Amino acid sequence: MAYSLNRLTGNIALGMALMAGSTTALHAQQLPVDDGAFSEPTRNDDGERSGRRTNITPYIELGQVLLAQLTPGDEVLTYSVVAVGVDASARTSRAEGQISLRYERRIDYGDDIGDQDIVSGIARGSVNVIPGALNFDAGALATRSRIDARGVQPANLVGNVDNVTQVYTVFAGPTLATNVGSLSVNGAYRAGYTLVESDNDVLIAGGQPALDIFDDSISHVANLGIGQQPNVSGLPFGWALSASYRREDTEQLDQRFEDFVGRADVTVPITQAVSLVGGIGYEDVSVSERDAVRDIDGNPVVGADGRLVTDSASPRLLSFDTDGLIWDAGVLWRPSRRTSLEARVGRRFGSTTYIGNLNYQPNSRTVFTISAFDTVSGFGGLLNDNLALLPTQFDSFRNPLTGDLNNNILGNANNVSFNNALQTASSSIFRSRGVTASLSTQLGGWQTGFAAGYNRRRFLNSELGALSDIAGNLDQNIFGTFFASTQIDQASSFNTAIYANYLDSGFEDAGDVLTLGANAAYLRSITRGLTASAALGIDSFDQEGFDDQVTASALLGLRYSF
């Protein structure tokens, strides 16, 4: 869970967040491609937002898209786009939040792609119920994700794409942070819901049926902690006691993930900048599922929606179960308020674990981050975790050719990526481990950035159940992206992005997938509120079992912002 416990003791915030199960993936992000985005609140010298401000910018957009297949054929498709949306931001003394929402209708001239409806958006808000003590937080995300790890992985969602589905997720809950004498008391609860439509065709190598399609899930996260800073009440060290509980129930096969943790943490200052940190506790983790309904030959029954039909009378099949002592130890380095490094090694989930975080912000224009993570979660829970990490004021960016949200969102002090969560919309619970890094900066009128990451997921399914083919499967994903943007003059701007993604699905009958792409966009203000845009893109897709594909795309559009 993403709730910061720095008021409990700032020196163990990372350990507490990881105890609660969060995955802090920090990335650079692609730049905005239009002038419909509202201006942000003013910042002080430290880059922090200040003052009250409300901005609401609704818009309507018309566009024409051309998609040309360069390899293996020479097919050319075209369609029109009609979109409406709103970008809004609000900040008062008691509440703040932001939303970027877009509905797009794609209108086909023939039967090449068919008319499509696409919803994309992100929202995050917080209300201060009791000043300085109790907040109520909420967030929502609408986006698209790959369905099956063995299927095609389009780099650019232009036109009619296979193996891609609409995803929705929301969360809400209170957060407590207060002091009782010299003690800091923190608590939080979050409920989340995630839904996947998955109503389009899933193209799998060899014509195989799709596996493990996510339907919906409900997740709960709760934690409570109490502690004290170093050198308070005569103690030369800081301490904290905490407990957390996580649960996610997934519709398909009634899969269930539960995780209870109780632990104690200490922080021992060595110098003004360096502290030793460590914790020890008890954890009980379990993952279980039910079997599918079987036909007369013993094969799992698949419903009309492509999902397995759950046998509600089946006993629970335990797929992962571990409990006992957990621990971690490491070092915290904070030479200044702009630089922090925390690295820990320990034991959790029955094996050695490595976690850490580096954040360097020399000024308000530059952010450099590295994050190493190790969690157990489901698709819906991980989406909720990342959404809860997002600040209430952020920058959201969209693909200039598709209007889709970029998976990397920039906050004022925290960048959040949904790349790992949206790797595939699998219903199975998995253990996720990896590392991500990002750099974003402004140089000579250009805003530039680079991000890269590696993630590996091991799926936790019963070998006796309907998803035994997935049990223990390990998929691995590597990605990288570069972006640059500049304001040419008062009326025009330019931005570009280059991206690459490599996925090893772990299935012997599905080849590795390599996708490469680049796009660029030019925007020109015509009159007040009216902006013209032109964008170009080229993308390639290479996977065993499919023809190599190279496609080029172009867009001409007009947006009117009210």
Sequence and secondary structure as in RCSB ss.txt:
>XXXX:A:sequence
MAYSLNRLTGNIALGMALMAGSTTALHAQQLPVDDGAFSEPTRNDDGERSGRRTNITPYIELGQVLLAQLTPGDE
VLTYSVVAVGVDASARTSRAEGQISLRYERRIDYGDDIGDQDIVSGIARGSVNVIPGALNFDAGALATRSRIDAR
GVQPANLVGNVDNVTQVYTVFAGPTLATNVGSLSVNGAYRAGYTLVESDNDVLIAGGQPALDIFDDSISHVANLG
IGQQPNVSGLPFGWALSASYRREDTEQLDQRFEDFVGRADVTVPITQAVSLVGGIGYEDVSVSERDAVRDIDGNP
VVGADGRLVTDSASPRLLSFDTDGLIWDAGVLWRPSRRTSLEARVGRRFGSTTYIGNLNYQPNSRTVFTISAFDT
VSGFGGLLNDNLALLPTQFDSFRNPLTGDLNNNILGNANNVSFNNALQTASSSIFRSRGVTASLSTQLGGWQTGF
AAGYNRRRFLNSELGALSDIAGNLDQNIFGTFFASTQIDQASSFNTAIYANYLDSGFEDAGDVLTLGANAAYLRS
ITRGLTASAALGIDSFDQEGFDDQVTASALLGLRYSF
>XXXX:A:secstr
     HHHHGGGHHHHHHHTT            SS S     B TTS B S EEEEEEEEEEEEEEEEEEES   
EEEEEEEEEEEEEEEE SSEEEEEEEEEEEEEESSSSS  EEEEEEEEEEEEEEETTTEEEEEEEEEEEEE  TT
B   SS  SS SSEEEEEEEEEEEEEEEEETTEEEEEEEEEEEEEE   S   BGGG     B  EEEEEEEEEE
EEE TTBTTBSSEEEEEEEEEEEEETGGGEEEEEEEEEEEEEEESSSSEEEEEEEEEEEEEEEE  B B TTS B
 B TTSSB B TTS  EEEEEEEEEEEEEEEEEEEETTEEEEEEEEEETTEEEEEEEEEEEEETTEEEEEEEEEE
EE HHHHHHHHHHHS SSEE  B TTT  B SEEEESS EEE TTTTS  B S EEEEEEEEEEEEEETTEEEEE
EEEEEEEEE   TTSTTTTTTT EEEEEEEEEEEEEEEETTEEEEEEEEEEEEE   TTS  EEEEEEEEEEEEE
EETTEEEEEEEEEEEEEETTS  EEEEEEEEEEEEE 
